[in-house]
Amino acid sequence: MIWPSLDLIVVARGGGSIEDLWEFNEEIVARAIAAALVPTVSAVGHEIDFTIADFVADLRAPTPSSAAELIVPAAVELDRRVYEMAACLQRCWRNFIAREQTRLRLFSERAVGRELLRRIQEGKQTVDWRRENLQRNAIGFLGNWRGRLVENTAALRRHDPLREIVLRRSRFAEFTRRLATCPPQLVNTMRRRFERAEKILAVLGPDATLRRGYSMTTDVNGDLVRSVTQVNRGDRIRTRVTDGTIESNVA
């Protein structure tokens, strides 16, 4: 038996216990869904049930009936638009043929002579060639348009906001679980490391250096003065010591 090409795969099962739904958590099932060449919809259990199949499918539906509601209207709308374009092209083609036939008929009735009849025949052949060319182009255009619609529809389903929300919610729940199970020893270790770093900063900081008898001198712009070449006679400078600031002029 030769199976027709598939447009969509729906993986569905009604509600049940976790044991009834466990097959949809198996690795072989998840890999098969992820490797599918056509869009996949997972509709396993009720709305509150989540399985691994939901996260690897292109779209998750809360229930099997919801999956049918999600995919059928899109297909019907796609067929309707294709049929409307096909009907429009057919009307345009019929109008074009009727107009050209009318022109040829009038031209034939008024024409005299063999040369004129020859030109009419050439015109008819040109019209036939253009008709065949237009038909081929119209068929190719409809095929390309249908393919692009299918690709765009699949892309939209892959980036469905509901699926992204489910993935983000699952990751947030995992982070919450890991944070809740974090051992207290890790928190204490990090606290001791922070206290040790704070002590080191207190010893090596500028305030500790000032308490040991050193000072820092800056100019009026607040830049640190490291050399006598940075100041001139009469410049205003500020010297910071451990208990305050001294302002002076360069003599």
C-alpha positions in Angstrom: 0.0 0.0 0.0 1.3 3.4 -1.0 0.6 6.1 1.6 -0.2 9.6 0.4 2.1 12.4 1.5 1.3 13.8 4.9 0.7 17.5 5.7 0.5 17.1 9.5 1.0 14.5 12.3 -1.1 14.6 15.4 0.1 12.6 18.4 -3.0 12.3 20.7 -4.4 10.4 23.6 -7.2 11.0 26.1 -6.7 11.7 29.8 -5.5 9.1 32.2 -3.1 8.3 35.0 0.6 9.1 34.7 1.3 5.4 34.0 -1.2 5.6 31.0 0.7 8.6 29.6 4.2 7.3 30.3 4.7 6.0 26.8 4.9 9.7 25.6 7.8 10.3 27.9 9.9 7.6 26.2 13.1 8.6 24.4 12.2 6.7 21.2 8.9 8.5 20.9 10.5 11.9 21.5 13.2 11.4 18.9 10.6 10.2 16.4 8.5 13.3 16.9 11.6 15.6 16.7 12.8 13.9 13.5 9.4 14.2 11.7 9.7 16.0 8.3 6.2 17.5 8.6 4.7 19.7 11.4 3.7 17.8 14.5 1.0 18.5 17.1 1.0 16.9 20.6 -2.4 16.5 22.3 -1.8 14.0 25.1 -4.0 13.9 28.2 -5.9 16.8 29.6 -4.7 20.4 29.9 -2.9 19.9 33.1 -0.9 16.9 31.8 2.6 17.5 30.4 4.8 14.9 28.7 8.1 15.1 26.9 6.2 14.7 23.6 4.7 18.2 24.3 8.1 19.8 24.4 9.5 18.3 21.2 6.4 18.7 19.0 5.9 21.9 16.9 2.7 22.7 18.8 1.0 21.5 22.0 -2.8 21.3 22.3 -4.4 21.0 25.7 -6.7 18.1 24.5 -7.2 16.1 21.3 -10.3 18.0 20.5 -8.4 21.3 20.8 -5.8 20.0 18.4 -8.5 19.4 15.8 -9.8 23.0 16.3 -6.3 24.4 15.9 -5.4 22.6 12.6 -8.7 22.3 10.7 -9.6 26.0 10.3 -6.1 26.8 9.0 -6.3 24.1 6.3 -9.8 25.2 5.3 -8.8 28.8 5.1 -5.7 27.9 3.0 -7.8 25.9 0.5 -10.4 28.7 0.3 -7.7 31.3 -0.6 -6.1 28.9 -3.2 -9.5 28.3 -4.8 -10.3 32.0 -4.9 -7.0 32.8 -6.6 -7.6 30.0 -9.1 -11.1 31.3 -9.9 -9.7 34.8 -10.3 -7.0 33.6 -12.7 -9.6 31.6 -14.7 -11.9 34.7 -15.0 -9.0 36.9 -16.2 -8.0 34.2 -18.7 -11.5 33.9 -20.1 -11.8 37.6 -20.4 -8.5 37.9 -22.2 -9.4 35.1 -24.6 -12.8 36.6 -25.4 -11.3 40.0 -26.0 -8.6 38.7 -28.3 -11.1 36.5 -30.2 -13.3 39.5 -30.7 -10.4 41.5 -32.1 -9.4 38.7 -34.4 -12.9 38.2 -35.6 -13.4 41.9 -36.5 -10.0 42.0 -38.1 -10.8 38.9 -40.2 -14.1 40.3 -41.4 -12.5 43.6 -42.5 -9.3 42.0 -43.9 -8.8 41.4 -47.6 -6.1 39.6 -49.4 -3.8 36.6 -48.7 -1.2 38.6 -46.8 -3.8 39.8 -44.3 -5.1 36.3 -43.7 -1.5 35.1 -43.1 -1.0 37.7 -40.5 -4.2 36.7 -38.8 -3.0 33.1 -38.6 0.2 34.2 -37.1 -1.7 36.3 -34.6 -3.7 33.2 -33.6 -0.6 31.2 -33.2 0.9 33.9 -31.0 -2.3 33.9 -28.9 -2.2 30.1 -28.5 1.5 30.3 -27.5 0.8 33.0 -25.0 -2.2 31.1 -23.6 -0.1 28.0 -23.1 2.7 30.0 -21.5 0.2 31.8 -19.3 -1.3 28.5 -18.2 2.1 27.1 -17.3 3.0 30.2 -15.4 -0.3 30.3 -13.6 0.1 26.6 -12.5 3.7 27.2 -11.4 2.7 30.4 -9.5 -0.1 28.6 -7.7 2.2 25.7 -6.8 4.9 28.0 -5.5 2.3 30.1 -3.6 0.8 27.0 -2.0 4.3 25.8 -1.0 5.2 29.2 0.6 1.9 29.2 2.5 2.6 25.8 3.9 6.2 26.8 4.9 5.0 30.0 6.5 2.3 28.2 8.4 4.7 25.6 9.7 7.1 28.4 10.7 4.4 30.2 12.6 3.5 27.0 14.4 7.1 26.4 15.4 7.3 29.9 16.9 3.9 29.7 18.5 3.8 31.9 21.7 1.9 29.3 23.6 4.7 26.8 23.1 7.4 29.3 24.1 5.4 30.1 27.3 5.2 26.4 28.1 9.0 26.0 27.6 9.8 29.1 29.7 7.4 28.0 32.4 9.1 24.5 32.6 12.6 26.1 32.8 11.4 28.5 35.6 10.0 25.6 37.5 13.3 23.7 37.2 15.2 26.8 38.4 12.8 27.1 41.4 13.3 23.5 42.3 17.0 23.7 42.1 17.1 26.9 44.2 14.8 25.3 46.8 17.0 22.2 47.1 20.2 24.2 47.4 22.1 22.8 50.5 22.6 25.3 53.4 26.3 24.4 53.4 26.7 26.1 50.0 25.1 29.3 51.3 27.4 29.3 54.3 30.4 28.7 52.2 29.5 31.6 49.9 28.9 33.8 53.0 32.4 33.0 54.4 34.0 33.8 51.1 32.2 37.1 50.9 33.3 38.0 54.5 36.9 37.1 53.7 36.9 39.2 50.6 35.4 42.1 52.5 38.2 41.9 55.1 40.9 41.8 52.3 39.3 44.9 50.7 39.3 46.7 54.0 43.0 46.1 54.5 44.0 47.0 50.9 41.6 49.9 50.4 42.6 53.5 50.3 41.1 54.3 53.8 43.5 51.7 55.4 46.4 53.2 53.5 45.5 56.7 54.9 45.3 55.3 58.4 48.9 54.1 58.1 50.1 57.7 57.7 49.9 58.1 53.9 47.9 60.9 52.1 46.4 61.5 48.6 46.7 64.8 46.8 44.4 65.9 43.9 44.1 69.0 41.7 41.0 71.1 41.3 39.7 68.6 38.8 40.0 65.7 41.2 42.9 64.1 39.3 45.4 62.4 41.5 48.8 64.2 41.6 51.6 61.7 41.2 54.4 64.1 40.1 55.5 67.7 40.7 55.3 68.2 36.9 51.5 68.0 37.2 51.2 71.3 39.1 52.4 74.9 38.7 53.1 77.7 41.1 49.8 79.1 42.5 47.7 76.0 41.7 45.1 75.0 44.2 45.5 71.4 45.5 43.6 69.2 48.0 45.4 66.7 50.3 43.3 63.9 51.8 44.4 62.4 55.2 42.7 59.9 57.5 40.4 62.4 59.2 39.7 65.0 56.5 41.0 67.2 53.6 43.6 70.0 53.6 43.4 72.6 50.8 46.6 74.5 49.9 48.3 76.5 47.2 51.5 75.5 45.4 54.4 77.9 46.4 
